[in-house]
């Protein structure tokens, strides 16, 4: 039985409260009821260790505020195919050739300091993005023009259909406060936004948002949200057991029987985020270590026993994955016919790993570990302290890799340090997940994580492409996709070109598609997403989705 079939059978037999979703295995927990009134929701996003204040919505080390404080023009539901939800924008339309996007803005919106929101704020935000490459992760290269206070036009030199969701999903900031700010460095301690919440209090152990009584969409019924820092997954599981957490996204013991074990809670799961061993892949960009050799990356790919990994680290909640990074099974139609293995192998193949390594000049030493030119094949994987599922995964991979002659060691650090290492390139491997874009299309993963424009040399801060992968053929194909309408059949040739390159180079070593499971307090709040109403991707760390969920919830006390 295949991994996908086995998981589907298991899911169908599980509790009715558990649906299917992908796990970005960021250990999570929340502090829910303890000391909080009935309208306060306690959330845990996976923060292991104290918070460092940063509400800059464009910073890679931001701790919160996306969606709740800083709103985009529209909300795009990653959980299912649906129309964008109007927020600061109410209407949007492309011209026929995809070079002009017209947006109508909501009237009567105010920033939380009382200033009026206008088209000038939108034009300013996108001008700032374009002028600041360090924060321009969406690759915005258009021109925004305010037609009047409630209408904005975006123009592009070439068709830009695929840029629409990222553009419309960008947080908007107030010109009157940001015009003198360095958007790449300022930590924005006193955020002012248009959202349903404002910052109430910050402490390193927790920060609290309070409802905005002047919110254009009416004040939310959840009056406070407290985001807490814990030591990791085990602390989160303990908090669920104690009833002091309202929402966490991450593993707890016997997660299939959450409601039976904890009657005030339910669990809900969906597959979406693709778990990887991300490598600092490019020697040309300054990466150092055996992982810069594609043969090493492929050998580690074949050394994994994913069936065992799923059982030991992910409680059998993970799903199959494609080395093309087209999300399986929903994006299988995009997978190139030339790809010999459309999904990752479930069982290890030590013989294939050995053939690959020895073909690249590696030879096994007396200690059973391969070496080349005096360098042992020893790799260090960076993982966040307290993320017990990922820690277990790395330990399991280390045991599996040793059987294939590869030494793998784990290095635990705080989330802040882990994030800094990724951004600066000071790592060999990290265990992480690649998230999906705003639409069910592999273009966004390729643009975010494989295009060299969001990479950087080691020592400089990278954007999403922290692997430093740089391949002109991939860059060209991504650029060509940006010119084509989503329904254009010519897109497949570009997907084929990208997949040929990234399957061969493998800068991110595929593990599995994680089953993202949220555990939430259904006795205290109603209105959570469900199979019948999957209005947002139900993960507390998926900020824009979480913001929509907060607005949908109603206290039960």
ZAMARGU-4260 file (C-alpha; in steps of 0.2 Angstrom, whole numbers, plus 5000, padded with zeros to 4 digits):
<rodrens>
0) 5000/5000/5000 | 5007/5017/4996 | 5011/5030/5009 | 4997/5041/5002 | 4984/5027/5002
5) 4989/5021/5019 | 4987/5039/5027 | 4971/5042/5018 | 4964/5025/5026 | 4971/5030/5043
10) 4963/5048/5042 | 4946/5041/5036 | 4946/5030/5052 | 4951/5043/5063 | 4940/5055/5073
15) 4927/5065/5064 | 4936/5081/5071 | 4952/5077/5062 | 4952/5083/5044 | 4967/5083/5032
20) 4980/5097/5032 | 5000/5098/5030 | 5011/5100/5045 | 5025/5113/5045 | 5033/5104/5059
25) 5036/5119/5070 | 5032/5112/5087 | 5018/5123/5094 | 5007/5126/5110 | 4997/5139/5118
30) 4992/5145/5135 | 4973/5146/5134 | 4962/5148/5149 | 4974/5151/5164 | 4970/5168/5171
35) 4962/5174/5155 | 4943/5179/5153 | 4931/5171/5142 | 4935/5183/5127 | 4954/5181/5128
40) 4962/5168/5117 | 4979/5162/5121 | 4989/5156/5106 | 5006/5148/5104 | 5015/5150/5087
45) 5030/5139/5090 | 5040/5153/5099 | 5054/5143/5108 | 5062/5156/5120 | 5058/5174/5123
50) 5051/5186/5110 | 5062/5200/5104 | 5050/5214/5099 | 5048/5217/5080 | 5032/5221/5072
55) 5039/5226/5056 | 5028/5217/5043 | 5042/5215/5031 | 5056/5209/5043 | 5061/5190/5042
60) 5061/5191/5062 | 5044/5199/5064 | 5034/5191/5079 | 5017/5196/5074 | 5005/5209/5067
65) 5002/5202/5049 | 4984/5202/5046 | 4979/5207/5063 | 4987/5224/5063 | 4993/5226/5045
70) 4981/5221/5032 | 4983/5217/5014 | 4971/5223/5000 | 4964/5205/4999 | 4965/5189/5008
75) 4969/5173/4998 | 4963/5157/5006 | 4977/5144/5004 | 4966/5130/5010 | 4955/5129/4995
80) 4952/5136/4978 | 4940/5152/4981 | 4939/5170/4977 | 4950/5182/4986 | 4941/5190/5001
85) 4940/5209/5000 | 4949/5218/5014 | 4957/5235/5011 | 4952/5232/4993 | 4935/5229/4987
90) 4937/5226/4968 | 4951/5221/4957 | 4953/5217/4938 | 4967/5215/4925 | 4967/5222/4908
95) 4967/5209/4894 | 4986/5207/4892 | 4990/5207/4910 | 5000/5223/4911 | 4988/5233/4921
100) 4979/5229/4937 | 4965/5241/4944 | 4960/5240/4962 | 4946/5249/4971 | 4949/5253/4989
105) 4937/5252/5004 | 4930/5269/5009 | 4930/5276/5027 | 4945/5265/5033 | 4956/5273/5047
110) 4973/5269/5053 | 4973/5265/5072 | 4980/5282/5076 | 4965/5290/5068 | 4972/5295/5051
115) 4963/5291/5035 | 4968/5277/5024 | 4970/5282/5006 | 4977/5277/4990 | 4993/5286/4994
120) 4997/5273/5007 | 4996/5259/4995 | 5007/5268/4982 | 5019/5272/4996 | 5020/5254/5002
125) 5024/5247/4985 | 5036/5261/4980 | 5045/5257/4997 | 5046/5238/4992 | 5053/5242/4975
130) 5066/5254/4982 | 5071/5241/4995 | 5077/5225/4988 | 5080/5217/5005 | 5061/5217/5009
135) 5055/5214/4991 | 5052/5195/4993 | 5038/5196/4980 | 5049/5203/4966 | 5038/5218/4964
140) 5043/5228/4949 | 5028/5238/4944 | 5022/5256/4945 | 5008/5260/4957 | 4998/5276/4953
145) 4984/5284/4964 | 4969/5288/4952 | 4960/5296/4967 | 4958/5292/4986 | 4950/5275/4983
150) 4957/5269/4966 | 4975/5263/4962 | 4982/5256/4946 | 4997/5245/4945 | 5006/5244/4928
155) 5019/5232/4922 | 5031/5232/4908 | 5026/5214/4904 | 5011/5203/4908 | 5011/5200/4927
160) 4995/5189/4930 | 5004/5178/4942 | 5010/5192/4953 | 4992/5197/4957 | 4990/5186/4972
165) 5007/5191/4980 | 5004/5210/4976 | 4986/5210/4983 | 4992/5200/4998 | 5005/5212/5003
170) 5003/5221/5020 | 5000/5240/5018 | 5008/5252/5030 | 5004/5271/5033 | 5015/5283/5023
175) 5014/5296/5037 | 5023/5285/5049 | 5034/5275/5037 | 5041/5288/5026 | 5056/5291/5037
180) 5058/5273/5042 | 5072/5261/5037 | 5060/5247/5032 | 5074/5234/5031 | 5080/5237/5049
185) 5067/5246/5060 | 5058/5234/5072 | 5042/5245/5073 | 5039/5244/5092 | 5023/5254/5091
190) 5013/5247/5076 | 4999/5257/5068 | 4988/5247/5056 | 4970/5246/5049 | 4967/5229/5056
195) 4955/5222/5068 | 4968/5222/5082 | 4981/5234/5090 | 4996/5230/5101 | 4991/5231/5119
200) 5006/5225/5128 | 5023/5217/5125 | 5034/5207/5136 | 5047/5195/5131 | 5037/5180/5138
205) 5021/5186/5129 | 5013/5200/5119 | 4994/5204/5119 | 4983/5211/5105 | 4967/5220/5109
210) 4952/5222/5098 | 4951/5238/5088 | 4934/5246/5092 | 4935/5257/5076 | 4939/5243/5064
215) 4930/5245/5048 | 4923/5227/5048 | 4916/5229/5066 | 4925/5225/5082 | 4929/5207/5083
220) 4921/5197/5097 | 4937/5190/5103 | 4943/5205/5113 | 4961/5200/5117 | 4974/5188/5109
225) 4989/5183/5120 | 5003/5176/5111 | 5015/5166/5123 | 5032/5160/5122 | 5035/5142/5128
230) 5050/5130/5128 | 5043/5119/5114 | 5032/5105/5109 | 5032/5096/5125 | 5027/5112/5135
235) 5013/5115/5122 | 5006/5097/5124 | 5007/5100/5143 | 4997/5116/5141 | 4984/5107/5131
240) 4982/5094/5145 | 4981/5107/5158 | 4968/5117/5148 | 4978/5133/5148 | 4980/5134/5129
245) 4966/5139/5117 | 4976/5136/5100 | 4992/5128/5095 | 4997/5120/5079 | 5009/5106/5082
250) 5010/5088/5089 | 5003/5082/5105 | 5003/5063/5110 | 4989/5053/5103 | 4983/5067/5092
255) 4970/5056/5083 | 4960/5055/5100 | 4962/5073/5105 | 4943/5075/5109 | 4942/5059/5118
260) 4957/5063/5129 | 4953/5082/5131 | 4934/5085/5129 | 4936/5104/5127 | 4947/5102/5112
265) 4947/5096/5094 | 4961/5093/5082 | 4960/5097/5063 | 4973/5092/5050 | 4977/5097/5032
270) 4992/5093/5021 | 5001/5108/5013 | 5019/5112/5019 | 5033/5103/5011 | 5046/5097/5024
275) 5064/5098/5019 | 5082/5098/5024 | 5087/5115/5017 | 5105/5116/5012 | 5117/5130/5010
280) 5119/5124/4992 | 5130/5135/4982 | 5149/5136/4984 | 5149/5150/4972 | 5139/5160/4984
285) 5150/5156/4999 | 5143/5140/5006 | 5155/5128/5014 | 5153/5109/5018 | 5150/5093/5009
290) 5132/5098/5006 | 5137/5109/4992 | 5140/5093/4982 | 5123/5088/4973 | 5129/5070/4975
295) 5129/5071/4994 | 5111/5079/4993 | 5105/5065/4982 | 5113/5052/4993 | 5105/5059/5009
300) 5088/5059/4999 | 5090/5040/4996 | 5096/5036/5013 | 5080/5041/5022 | 5067/5028/5027
305) 5052/5040/5026 | 5039/5027/5032 | 5049/5026/5048 | 5051/5045/5049 | 5033/5047/5048
310) 5029/5035/5062 | 5042/5041/5074 | 5043/5059/5071 | 5026/5064/5064 | 5013/5052/5071
315) 5009/5046/5054 | 5001/5063/5049 | 5013/5066/5035 | 5010/5063/5017 | 5019/5059/5001
320) 5029/5073/4992 | 5036/5076/4975 | 5054/5080/4972 | 5048/5093/4959 | 5039/5102/4974
325) 5023/5102/4965 | 5011/5099/4979 | 5004/5081/4978 | 4991/5076/4974 | 4982/5092/4971
330) 4996/5099/4959 | 5001/5082/4951 | 4995/5088/4934 | 5010/5100/4934 | 5023/5087/4936
335) 5034/5084/4921 | 5032/5068/4912 | 5051/5067/4911 | 5053/5065/4930 | 5057/5047/4933
340) 5051/5047/4952 | 5036/5059/4953 | 5036/5056/4972 | 5049/5053/4985 | 5054/5035/4989
345) 5046/5028/5005 | 5060/5015/5009 | 5078/5019/5010 | 5090/5013/4996 | 5108/5013/5003
350) 5114/5005/4987 | 5108/5019/4977 | 5116/5031/4989 | 5132/5022/4988 | 5132/5022/4969
355) 5129/5041/4969 | 5143/5045/4981 | 5156/5033/4974 | 5152/5040/4957 | 5156/5057/4963
360) 5173/5052/4970 | 5168/5049/4988 | 5176/5033/4997 | 5170/5024/5013 | 5183/5026/5027
365) 5187/5013/5040 | 5174/5021/5052 | 5160/5017/5039 | 5158/5036/5034 | 5162/5042/5017
370) 5176/5054/5014 | 5183/5064/4999 | 5199/5074/4998 | 5202/5072/5016 | 5185/5078/5021
375) 5173/5066/5030 | 5155/5066/5025 | 5149/5074/5041 | 5134/5086/5041 | 5126/5097/5054
380) 5107/5100/5054 | 5101/5116/5062 | 5084/5114/5072 | 5075/5125/5084 | 5076/5120/5103
385) 5059/5113/5108 | 5053/5107/5091 | 5052/5090/5097 | 5045/5083/5081 | 5059/5090/5070
390) 5072/5085/5083 | 5065/5067/5082 | 5065/5068/5063 | 5084/5074/5063 | 5089/5060/5076
395) 5080/5047/5065 | 5088/5054/5049 | 5105/5053/5058 | 5102/5035/5061 | 5096/5031/5044
400) 5110/5041/5036 | 5124/5032/5046 | 5119/5016/5038 | 5122/5024/5021 | 5139/5030/5027
405) 5134/5048/5030 | 5136/5056/5047 | 5122/5068/5052 | 5122/5078/5068 | 5109/5090/5076
410) 5113/5108/5082 | 5099/5115/5093 | 5097/5134/5095 | 5083/5147/5098 | 5071/5152/5085
415) 5080/5169/5083 | 5097/5161/5081 | 5090/5148/5069 | 5082/5161/5059 | 5098/5172/5059
420) 5108/5157/5053 | 5097/5153/5038 | 5096/5171/5033 | 5115/5174/5034 | 5120/5157/5026
425) 5129/5151/5042 | 5123/5133/5041 | 5125/5117/5032 | 5108/5110/5033 | 5092/5116/5042
430) 5076/5106/5044 | 5062/5117/5038 | 5046/5118/5027 | 5043/5127/5011 | 5026/5135/5011
435) 5013/5136/4997 | 5009/5152/4988 | 4993/5161/4988 | 4986/5151/4974 | 4987/5132/4971
440) 5001/5133/4958 | 5019/5128/4959 | 5025/5144/4952 | 5025/5152/4969 | 5036/5139/4977
445) 5048/5141/4962 | 5048/5160/4963 | 5050/5161/4982 | 5063/5147/4985 | 5072/5143/4969
450) 5074/5160/4960 | 5091/5168/4963 | 5084/5185/4966 | 5078/5181/4983 | 5095/5173/4988
455) 5111/5181/4993 | 5130/5178/4996 | 5134/5170/5013 | 5136/5184/5025 | 5122/5194/5017
460) 5104/5192/5022 | 5094/5181/5010 | 5076/5182/5006 | 5065/5166/5005 | 5079/5157/4994
465) 5090/5154/5010 | 5098/5139/5000 | 5107/5152/4990 | 5102/5142/4974 | 5107/5151/4958
470) 5103/5143/4942 | 5100/5154/4926 | 5089/5141/4918 | 5077/5141/4933 | 5078/5160/4934
475) 5073/5161/4915 | 5059/5149/4917 | 5052/5158/4932 | 5053/5174/4923 | 5044/5166/4908
480) 5030/5160/4919 | 5027/5177/4926 | 5022/5182/4908 | 5009/5169/4905 | 4991/5169/4910
485) 4987/5155/4923 | 4977/5145/4910 | 4990/5146/4896 | 4996/5128/4891 | 5013/5135/4887
490) 5017/5136/4905 | 5020/5117/4906 | 5036/5118/4896 | 5043/5131/4909 | 5038/5119/4923
495) 5046/5105/4914 | 5062/5115/4913 | 5062/5120/4931 | 5059/5103/4937 | 5073/5095/4927
500) 5085/5107/4935 | 5079/5106/4953 | 5077/5087/4954 | 5095/5086/4948 | 5102/5099/4959
505) 5091/5096/4974 | 5095/5112/4985 | 5081/5107/4996 | 5081/5089/5001 | 5063/5083/5001
510) 5057/5074/5017 | 5038/5073/5017 | 5023/5084/5015 | 5018/5088/5033 | 5001/5086/5040
515) 4998/5103/5049 | 4987/5099/5064 | 4979/5112/5075 | 4972/5109/5092 | 4960/5121/5098
520) 4948/5125/5112 | 4930/5122/5105 | 4922/5124/5122 | 4928/5141/5124 | 4926/5147/5106
525) 4916/5143/5091 | 4918/5147/5073 | 4934/5137/5069 | 4937/5131/5051 | 4930/5114/5046
530) 4927/5103/5031 | 4911/5112/5029 | 4918/5129/5030 | 4937/5129/5026 | 4937/5148/5025
535) 4956/5149/5030 | 4971/5138/5032 | 4970/5133/5050 | 4987/5136/5057 | 4991/5148/5070
540) 5008/5152/5063 | 5000/5156/5046 | 4998/5174/5050 | 4985/5180/5037 | 4975/5165/5039
545) 4975/5166/5058 | 4969/5184/5057 | 4954/5179/5047 | 4951/5165/5060 | 4952/5177/5075
550) 4938/5187/5066 | 4927/5172/5064 | 4928/5166/5082 | 4915/5169/5095 | 4917/5166/5114
555) 4906/5153/5121 | 4907/5159/5140
</rodrens>
